[in-house]
Amino acid sequence: MRTSTCLAVAVVTALALAPAAAEAADPVLRLRAFAVNMSGTGRSSAGTLDIVVERWSTDEEQDKLRAVLVEGGGEKLLDALQDVKPRAGYISTSTSLGWDLQFARQIPYGDGARRIILATDRPMSFFELRNQPRSRDYEFLLVEIRLNKNGVGEGKLAGAAKVSYDADTRVMEIENYGIEPVRLTKVEVVGK
């Protein structure tokens, strides 16, 4: 899937131009990951991501977002996600100000491991907003990270994803714009 702009460069550029993310006084989780983009959209690239979770999304927020997706689809879900206040945290590269995360959930496992799910609208370049290429339909940035009991793990980042709900199977479906998600390696908890 080829576009005139490199998705990886667009995400990094948009993160660099995004509104400044004020740092939380005491975040609930701070992660650092090495991101490797082999998505097939543009050049391969790699770099460091910082992910800060300032608060976990509530059960009520999760239930509301799920209901909006089931009843209204991905477009309504995007609107509802953008309306979530306060933000759940932010994600940034080593050279950017950051991009707000609207949804953050943690699913613990019995052995001390945990799964982290993050979601937000994705940053888009001026070119993408103005010219409306096919990539414009992929409006979500989704992250899944699995950490072991020592706070080390790996994950995936879909920098441009489409979310829908299949009523027949009752399953949320995620379509990634790239061939594969960005790989997050060497993910580790930073600080406390």
N, C-alpha and C positions, 0 to 999 in steps of 0.2 A: 504494500500500500504506500504509494509515493505521493507526497505533497510537496508544494514549492517551498515549504518551510520545514525545517527539521524539528520534530516534536521535542526531542531532548533539549535543543537549543531554545525552543519556544518556552518550555517550562522553566528553564534556568533564567532566561531573559525576563519572563513574566514575574518570577519570584524576585528578581533583582529590582523590578519596577513596582512591585506590589507595595501596598501601604505598610508602613513600619509596624512591626509587631512589638508591642511593649512587653518586656519580659515580666513574667510572673514573679512575685516576691518569693514564693515557695511552691514550685510546681510539684505535682504528685509523681511525675515521672519525667526524666530527661534521658533521651537516647541519642546515640551517635551511630551512624551506619555508613558503610561504603556502598554507594549505588553504582551499578554497572548496567548501562543501557544497551541491550542487544535486541531491542524491540523491532528492528527492521524499518523504522521510520527515521530516515536520515542517517547520519554518521553514528557509529558506536561511540559512547563516551562514558566517563567514570568520574566520580567525585564524592565528597563527603556530604551527608545530610545530617542536620540536627533536628530532632523531633522533641518538642516539649509539650507534655500534657499538663494543663493547668487544673483540669477537673475532669472527672468521668461523667459521661452522659447518664442521665437518670433513666430508670425503667420507663417512666412516663414519656420521656422524649423518644426512647426507642420504640415504644408502642405506637406513639403518634406518627412517627416517620414510617413505620411499617404499614399502618392503616392508610396513610396518604399514598404510598406506593401501590397498594392493592386496589384502592378505589380510583386513583387518578393517574397512575403511571409515573414514568421517570421524570417527565416535565414538571408535574406537580410536586414530586419529591424534591427536585432541585429548588423550587421556590420555598418549600417548607424547611429544607436544610439551610438555606441562606437566611431564613428568619430566626434560626436558633440563636438565642442570646442568653448569657454571655458565651463567647467562643469556648471551645474545649481546649484549645492550645494553638500551637503554630508549628510549621515546618519551614526550614530554611536551608540554603546551601551555605558554604563557607564564604561566599561573596554576595549574599543577598540579605535583604531586610527580613523577609519571611512572608508566609501566607497563612491566614487563619485556618485552623481546623474547626469544623462545626460539630463533629461527632467523634467520640472516643469511648471505646468499651474495652474492658479487660475481662477475659474469661479464664479463671484459674483452673489448674489441673491438680489432682491429688498429690503429686510428687513435688509441688512447689513451682512447677513450670506454669507458664501463662501464655495466652494468645491475646494480642492487641489488635483491635480493628479501628481504623481511622477513616473518616470520610469528610469531604468538603467539595465545594464547587472548584473547578480547576482554573488556574490563571490562564488567560488567553491574550495573545498579542493583538495589537491594533490591527495588523494585517488580517488576522483570523476573524476578528469581529466585523471588520469592514467588508471583506470579500466573501465571507460565508462559504469557505470550502467545506468539503465533506467532514473534515475533522471537527468542525463546529458543533456537530450533533453529539459529540462525545464530551459531555459537560462535567463529568465527575472525576475527582482524584481520589483513589481508594488505596489503602495500605493495609496489609496483613503482616504481622510480625509474630513469630513464635520464639519465646525466650525460655531457656532452661532455668532451673532453680538458682543458678549462679548469676542470672541476669545477662546471659550471652545467647545469641541466636541468629536467626536469619529471617528474611521476609521477601515480600513482593510489593511492588508499587505499580498500579495502573495509572499512568499519568494522564490518560484520556480514555475514559470508560463511559459506556452507555448502560443504564440500569433499567430493567423492566421486570414485570411480574407475569409469570405464566399461570393463569387461573386454573388450567386443567391439571397441572402437576403441583400447584401451590408452592412454587419455587421461585425465588428471586434469581434473575439471570443477569450476569455481568458480561458485557461484550467489550473487549479491549481493542482499541484502535490499532495497536501494534501487533506484531506476530506473537510476541510474548511480553509479559510484564517486565519492568525494570527489576533486576535482582538486587536485593539488599543483603549484603554479606557483612560479616564482622559487626553485627548489631550488638551493642552493649549499653548497659545502664551507666550513665555518667553521674557521678556524685552519690548522694545518699541512696 
